C-alpha cells in the first residue's frame, strides 16, 4: 500500500495510526507498513531490540492488537 493510501485509511478512521502501534513494540522501530490481507488491514513492523536482534511484529490494523 502506498504512503498516500495509508494516510487516507488513517484519516478515514479505518485503521489505527502507526504511533499507537509503535507504543506496543519493544526496541527501536526500523520499518512499518500497512498491508491489506483477506482478513483486513494489518500493520507489519520490524524493530531492533537492545540485544541486537531484529524482530518482526504483525498487528491488526483496525484494533491495534498484536497478532504475532
Secondary structure, DSSP 8 states (H G I E B T S, - for coil): --HHHHHHHHHHTSS--HHHHHTT-SSEEEEEEEEEETTEEEEEEEEE-TTS-EEEEEEETTT--B--
